Amino acid sequence: MYAVDVDNVHKVYRTKAGTDAHALNGVSFQVPQGMIFGLLGPNGAGKSTLVRILSTITSPTSGRATVLGCDVVRQSLATRRQLVVVLQHTASDNLLTVRDNLLIYAYLHGVGPEAARQRMNAVVEEFELGALLRTTVQELSDGTKRRIQVAKIFMLDCPVMILDEATTGMDPVMKRRVLDRLRAEARKGRTILLTTQVLSEAEELCDSIMIINKGRAMASGTLQELRGLSTQTFRVSLSFADSAATVVPRLESLNPSELQVNGRSVEMVFQGEEASLLGKLADISRDVPIVQFEVRGPTLEEIFLSLVEKAK
């Protein structure tokens, strides 16, 4: 049984003009238990709509989705018991203190008072909320509100976690702490589905990724599998024994799509096959010694942009 199973899901909204707007148009995917699954796409691609369907906030127009075997429409209460969700828009109670936000969230999900206090103490330390416990949420910055919302999901032990742009507005240190915690939860067997606009996060964190655009799935798989679907792009890093300035004209003759020179270091991006380029670099190295050489495949951002461009 999959932790999340989405089968040919459509979501159609009626516009004010009386026309149909397709937020989702036949999306299908499966997430095995214990996997970190990334859902990527440009603004308006349908990511948040899909999260709202999986979390039973809205229903699909057609198709079927289940969370650990529970149908999100016919078994909505059972579905909610299987998951915790961070929505794109902050969902903390602004009139309550940070302490009450954490404790009441746990109480509402059936956690007893003593266990709730113990869990609160743990997340307060991890997310550095101790000085804010008696502060009402409305007094806090957006980034801190986001931190509280993420902290709340660790008050529960639900097997599936869904995070929609969870680290938006967080400082780099706290963002790193959240990503490390998500890895630890996956190692324990929890399933994590996340959406993010920070592609480096998905590249670093996700076991599998699906890219959607205009409500349709464009590609899915591991990062390595996605690389095979995109335009042949690769990045070359070079370090020379002396200044690279003298060799720039020869590097430009290789027709890189990007060329950056910083002292003795050079970064280049190429489209096409690697083999012919390597021979040309070997010719250059006979005249100007290369002390370090590295070739890397396309980043997730480059894959994403390539696939979105193809879809236009």
N, C-alpha and C positions, 0 to 999 in steps of 0.2 A: 504493500500500500504506500502510495506517495504521500508526503506531507502536504503538498499542494498539487492539485490536478485541475488544470483549466482546459476545457474542451470546447473549441469553436464558439467562444464568447463574443457576443455582439452587444453594444450599448448604443441606442439611438435616442437622441434628444430632439424634441420639437422646438424649433426656434420661434421667435416672436413673429417672424415673417411667414410662418406656417410651413416651413421646409424642414426636412430631416437633416440633423447633423450627426454623423457617425463618429462617436468618441472611440469606440472599439469595433473592429470589423473582422471578426473571425479569428481571434487570438487563441492559440493553444500552446500549452507547455506543461511540463511536469517537474516537480522539485523533489528529489529523494530526501529522506529524513537525514538530518545531520549536515546538510549542504548549506553553503552561503551562496545565494542566487542573486545576481544583480540584474535589475530591470532598468535599462537605459533608453533615453530618447530625448529629442528636443522638447522644448515647452509646447504643450498642447498635443503631445504624442499619444496620450491616453494612459500614462503611468498611474497618475493619482486616481483616475476613474477605476482602474483595475484594483488598486489598493482598497478603494471604498467598496467594491463588490466583494472582495475576499474578506473584508472585515464586517460584512453584512449591513453596511450603512445604506447602500443602494443595491438594487437588483439588476441583473443583466436583462436585456431585452430578449435575448435567446442564448442558447448554449448552456453549459453546466460547469460549475466550479465546486470543488470540495476541498476541505481542510481536514486532513487525517480521516478521510472517509465521510465526513459530515457535509451534507449538501448545504451550501451557504444560503439558499433560499428556503428550502423545506425544513432545515434543521439549524436555523439561525442561532438559537440559544446554545445548542451543543457546539456549534462552530466557535462562538465567542469564548467558550470555556477552554478551547484549545490554543488560544492565541492572545498575544499582547501586541498593541499597535501604537506606533508613533506617527501621527498624521502630519501632513505638510504644514498645517496651521496649528499654532500652539493650542493645546487643549487642557491647560491647567486652569483651576478656578482662581481667578484674579483676586477675589475678595477673601480667600483663605490664606493663612500663613503657609510657608513652605512645609513646616512640620505637619500641619493638618492635611495638606495636599497629599503627602506621602502616606500617612496613616489611613485616611479615609479611602484612598484608592485601594489599599490592601484590604480594609474591612469589607468594601463593596464586592471584592472578589473572594470572600470567604476565608481570609487569613485571620486567625485569632489575635487578640490584643498583644500577648507576649511575643508571639512569632513576628508580628508586624513591627513591634519596637526593635527587636533584634535585627530584622532586615533593614529598618530605617537607619539604625546606627551604622550598619555596614555601608549603605549607599551614601549616607551623609559624609562619611570619611572618604570614600572613593571619589566622590564628585565635589568634594570641598564645599559642602553646604552648611557646615556647623555654625558659622557666623550669621547665617541667614534664616535659621529655623523659625524665629519669631517675626520675620518680615513678611508682610503680605506680598503676594506675587505681583500685584499691580505696580508695586514700587520698583521692580527689578527691570534690568535691560532685557531686550529680546533674546540676546545670547544666553543670559542666565535662565530665562524662562525655558528656553530650549533644553538647557542642561537639566532642569527639574523634570521636564517631561520625559527625557531619556532615562533619568534616574528612576522614575516611577515604574518603568517596565521591569526593572530588576528587583522590584518588591514581590514579583510573582514568579512562579516556576512553570508557566505554560510552555508546552513543547515547541510552539511556533511563534516566531517574532517577525513582525512586519514593520519596517521603518521607511517612511516616506520623507526623503531629504532630512534625515535625522540630525546631521551635524551642522546644518545651516546656522551661521552666526556664531559658532563656537570658536574660541581661540585655539591655536595650533596644539597647545599642550593638552587641553581637554579633549580635542578631537582625536589625538593619538591615544588617549586613555580609553575613549569609547571604542575605537577600532580594536585595540588590544583585548578589551572585555568581550567584544563580539566574537573574536577568534576563540577565546577561552570557552564561551558558551557553545560554539559549534563543536569544539572538541568533546564537550560533555554529551553531545548528541542532539542539541537543540537545532532546529531548522530556522534559517534567517533569510528573509526576502527583503531586499532593500532597493530603493530607488535613489539615485544620486545624480547631480549634475557635475560632481567632482570626479572626473573620469579616472584620475590617478588613484582615488580611493577604491573604485571598483577593480581596477587593474591589480591593486595590491591585495585586496581582501577576498574577492569572489572566486568560488570554484567553477562556476558557470555563469554565463552572461547571455541575456537576450536583449537585442536592440529593436525597439519598435518606433514607428514613425507613421503619423496620420492614422493611428488606430490599427495598424497592421504589423505583424512580426516581420522584420527584415532579415534577421540572422540570429542564430543562437549557437552556443557551444562554449568550450573552453577558450581562453585567450589565444592559444595556439591554433585552434580550429578557426577562429574568426580571422586570424592573420592570413589564413589560406584563402579566405573569401574576398579580401580587400585587394586594391591595386598593389602591385609589388612595390613596396616602399621599404627602404632600409636606411639606417643611420650609421655613419662612419665617424669614429673618433680617432684622431691622429695626434701624436706628440713628436715633435722634431728635436734633434739635438741642439739646434740653434733656432733663431727667430724664423717663424713661418712666413714672414713677409715676402721673402725672396721667391718663394715657391707658389705664391698665390696665383699668378697668371697660369701656371701649369695646372693648378687645381681647378681654376675656372674653366679651362679647356675640357674638363671632364663633364661639364654641363650639370652640376648639382642643382637641385631645385632650391636648396638653401646652402649657404656657406657662411660660417662665422669663424673669425680668427681672433685669438686672444693670446698674444705673445708667441709661445712655441706650440700652442694647442690649436687644433682645428676641429670643428664639427661640421659635417656635411650630410645632407639628405638627398637620396637618389631614388628615382623611379626606374624600374626595370630589373634586369638580371645582375647578380653579383659577379659572376665569373669573369666577364670581360673587364670589369672595373678593377678587379684584384690584379690582373696582369699589368694594367696601366699604373697602378700604385707601386707595383714592384719596379717598374722602369724608373719612376720618380725616386724611389728609395736608393737607387744606385748612385744618384747624384747628391741627394740630400738625405742623410740618414734618418730613418724613422725609428724612434726608440719605443714607441707604444702604438698599438693598433687594435681597434675593436670594431666589430660590426654587430649591430643590433637590429632586430626586426621592428616593424612599426609599433608605436605605442597604441594603447586603446583609443586615445583621442584621434590619432591619425586614421585608425580603422573606422571609427565612428563617423568622422567627417567624410571619408571615402564612400561609405555605404549610403549615407544620407544624400550625398551629391549624386550618386547613381540613381537614387529613387526619384529625383526631381524630373 
